[in-house]
Amino acid sequence: MLDRFFKWAFQLDRPTKRAIQIMADLFLIVGCFILAMGLRYDDWGFLTGPRVWDVLIFVVPVTLLAYVRAGLYRAVIRFISSRAIKAIVISIMISGATMMIANLALGHLIPRSVPLIFAVLLFCATAGTRFAVRGITHSISRTPKENVVIYGAGDAGRQLLNALISEGEYKVIAFVDDDPSMQGREVDTIKIRAPDDLGDLKQRMMSRVLMRPRVPGCSNATDHFSGRIPCAPASHYPFGGRYCFWQSACCRSDGHSN
């Protein structure tokens, strides 16, 4: 259901998305103010106070204007980067200073520590929601395209698994290793299989085997099938040598297929 909501949200036009962001930030500003007051008083009796809310008359428009000037509504959230933190910090400082000045001008309607508490909470809420949405959208959009097997469950294979998880392009369904003592164990909940199981894995819609040749020549994994192995460039993965997309046969360590 969450996937459907975000896919629907992606299809909205830019003005509608900005309007939703502004409304969300409005609720965050008010919510952080209420929480800051609650933390300061350790009580919620202030909610019925007649003039407590007067400071928000100044804080809300100034904060939203600061967000606009900082470009927070121009940035596409799914591509937002850590550089946005600086813009958020500056905007929050303006918001906190506005609350402090408004409080002084209106005759100390709220405790002097509330603007500081409010600023900290608003920073966490503003940055947290944006980066949370970015993370969710990345997880939705980066659906693995192919099932793969990693040949070799040693350190290099585990590093390759981490690289593939971060890229999100492939789904690792198993490890294969020659070492009988490794077979049957698991790496990050992924089972280590014997080379003889490659045929069964192939029937399970495995499209590729990813491997790193450890000696000049072929790993004995290639004895199970015949054909070609297209080799990926060394720069594609953060390790030396070459990783091979094995689709049936043998690849030399210089990157040429046999």
C-alpha positions in Angstrom: 0.0 0.0 0.0 2.9 2.4 0.8 4.4 1.6 -2.6 1.2 2.6 -4.3 1.0 5.8 -2.4 4.5 6.9 -3.3 4.1 5.9 -7.0 0.9 7.9 -7.0 2.8 10.9 -5.4 5.6 10.7 -8.0 3.0 11.2 -10.8 1.7 14.5 -9.3 2.6 17.7 -11.1 5.3 19.9 -9.5 3.0 22.6 -8.1 0.9 20.0 -6.3 4.0 18.4 -4.8 5.3 21.7 -3.6 1.9 22.4 -2.0 2.0 19.1 -0.2 5.5 19.9 1.0 4.5 23.3 2.3 1.5 21.8 4.2 3.6 19.1 5.7 6.2 21.7 6.8 3.4 23.8 8.3 2.3 20.8 10.4 5.9 20.1 11.4 6.4 23.7 12.6 3.3 23.7 14.7 3.9 20.1 16.0 7.5 20.9 17.0 6.4 24.1 18.8 3.8 22.1 20.8 6.4 19.4 21.6 9.0 22.0 22.6 6.5 23.6 25.0 5.5 20.2 26.4 9.1 19.2 27.0 9.8 22.6 28.7 6.7 22.6 31.0 6.4 18.8 31.3 2.7 19.5 31.1 0.2 20.2 28.4 -1.9 22.8 30.2 -0.4 25.5 28.0 -2.5 24.3 25.1 -5.5 26.2 26.5 -3.5 29.4 27.0 -5.0 32.3 25.1 -1.8 34.0 23.9 0.8 31.2 23.7 0.1 30.7 20.0 0.8 34.4 19.1 4.4 33.7 18.4 3.5 31.3 15.6 1.9 34.2 13.7 5.4 35.4 13.0 7.3 32.1 13.1 5.3 30.1 10.5 5.4 32.6 7.6 9.1 33.5 8.2 10.1 29.8 8.4 8.3 28.9 5.3 9.8 31.9 3.5 13.2 30.8 4.7 12.6 27.3 3.2 11.6 28.9 -0.1 14.6 31.1 -0.2 16.9 28.2 0.7 15.5 26.3 -2.3 14.0 23.4 -0.3 10.9 23.4 -2.4 12.9 23.5 -5.7 14.9 20.4 -4.8 13.5 17.0 -5.9 13.3 15.1 -2.6 14.1 11.7 -4.1 17.5 13.2 -5.3 18.1 15.4 -2.2 21.7 15.2 -1.0 23.6 16.0 2.2 24.3 19.5 0.9 20.7 20.3 1.7 21.6 20.0 5.4 23.4 23.4 5.2 20.2 25.1 3.8 18.1 23.4 6.4 20.4 24.6 9.2 20.4 28.2 8.1 16.6 28.1 7.7 16.1 26.7 11.2 18.4 29.3 12.7 16.3 32.0 11.1 13.1 30.3 12.4 14.5 30.0 16.0 15.7 33.6 16.0 12.3 34.8 14.8 10.6 33.0 17.6 13.0 34.5 20.1 12.5 38.1 18.8 8.7 37.6 18.6 8.7 36.3 22.2 10.6 39.4 23.4 8.4 41.8 21.4 5.2 40.2 22.7 6.2 40.2 26.4 7.7 36.8 27.1 4.7 34.6 26.3 6.8 31.5 26.3 10.0 30.4 28.3 13.3 31.6 26.8 14.5 28.0 26.3 11.6 27.1 24.0 13.1 28.6 20.8 16.2 26.5 21.2 14.3 23.3 21.9 12.0 24.2 19.0 14.9 24.7 16.6 16.5 21.4 17.5 13.2 19.5 17.0 12.4 21.3 13.8 15.8 20.5 12.3 15.4 16.8 13.1 11.8 16.8 11.7 12.6 18.8 8.5 15.8 16.9 7.6 14.5 13.6 8.9 11.3 13.6 6.9 13.1 14.6 3.6 15.8 12.0 3.9 13.3 9.3 5.0 11.2 10.0 1.9 14.4 9.8 -0.2 15.3 6.4 1.3 11.8 5.1 0.7 11.7 6.2 -2.9 15.1 4.7 -3.5 14.0 1.4 -2.1 10.9 1.4 -4.2 12.5 2.5 -7.5 15.6 0.2 -7.2 13.8 -3.1 -7.6 16.4 -5.9 -8.4 16.2 -6.7 -12.2 18.0 -10.1 -12.1 18.6 -13.1 -9.8 22.3 -13.8 -9.5 24.6 -16.2 -7.7 28.0 -15.2 -6.3 30.7 -17.8 -6.8 33.0 -17.6 -3.7 31.8 -17.0 -0.2 35.1 -15.5 1.1 35.8 -11.9 1.9 35.7 -10.8 -1.8 32.3 -12.5 -2.3 30.9 -10.8 0.8 32.2 -7.4 -0.3 30.6 -8.0 -3.7 27.3 -8.8 -2.0 27.4 -5.5 -0.2 28.2 -3.7 -3.4 25.3 -5.4 -5.2 22.9 -4.6 -2.3 23.9 -0.9 -2.4 23.4 -0.8 -6.2 20.1 -2.6 -6.1 20.4 -3.9 -9.7 20.7 -7.6 -8.8 19.2 -9.9 -6.2 21.6 -12.5 -4.8 19.8 -15.8 -4.3 22.8 -17.9 -3.3 26.5 -18.3 -2.8 28.5 -21.1 -4.4 31.8 -22.2 -3.0 34.2 -25.1 -3.6 35.1 -25.5 0.1 32.9 -28.3 1.6 33.3 -26.7 5.1 31.5 -23.6 3.8 28.7 -25.4 2.1 25.4 -25.3 4.0 26.3 -22.1 6.0 24.8 -18.7 5.4 26.1 -15.3 4.6 23.7 -12.5 5.6 20.8 -15.1 5.5 21.9 -16.3 2.0 22.8 -20.0 1.8 26.2 -21.2 0.5 25.7 -24.0 -2.0 28.0 -26.5 -3.7 29.1 -26.1 -7.4 27.0 -29.1 -8.3 23.9 -27.1 -7.3 24.3 -24.6 -10.1 22.0 -26.6 -12.4 19.2 -26.5 -9.8 19.8 -22.7 -9.3 19.7 -22.2 -13.1 16.2 -23.7 -13.1 15.2 -21.2 -10.3 15.5 -18.3 -12.8 19.1 -17.6 -12.0 20.3 -15.4 -14.8 24.0 -14.9 -13.9 26.8 -16.1 -11.7 29.1 -13.3 -10.4 32.6 -14.5 -9.7 36.2 -13.2 -9.4 38.9 -15.3 -11.0 41.5 -16.0 -8.4 44.2 -17.4 -10.7 45.0 -16.8 -14.4 42.5 -19.0 -16.0 39.1 -20.3 -15.0 37.4 -21.2 -11.8 36.1 -24.8 -11.8 32.6 -23.3 -11.6 32.8 -23.0 -15.3 33.1 -26.8 -15.7 29.4 -27.1 -15.1 28.3 -25.4 -18.3 29.7 -24.3 -21.6 29.3 -21.0 -23.4 30.7 -17.6 -22.8 31.2 -15.2 -19.8 31.0 -11.5 -20.4 33.4 -9.8 -18.0 32.4 -6.6 -16.2 35.0 -3.8 -16.1 37.1 -3.7 -12.9 35.9 -0.1 -12.2 32.3 -1.4 -11.9 33.0 -2.9 -8.5 35.3 -1.5 -5.8 37.8 -4.3 -5.9 40.9 -5.2 -8.0 40.9 -7.6 -10.8 37.7 -8.4 -12.8 34.4 -9.7 -11.7 32.6 -11.8 -14.3 29.0 -12.1 -15.3 29.0 -15.9 -15.8 26.4 -17.1 -18.2 27.9 -20.5 -19.0 31.7 -21.1 -19.5 35.1 -19.7 -18.9 36.7 -16.3 -18.6 40.4 -15.6 -18.4 41.7 -13.1 -15.8 42.7 -10.7 -18.6 39.0 -10.2 -19.3 38.7 -12.2 -22.6 36.3 -15.0 -23.0 37.4 -18.5 -24.1 
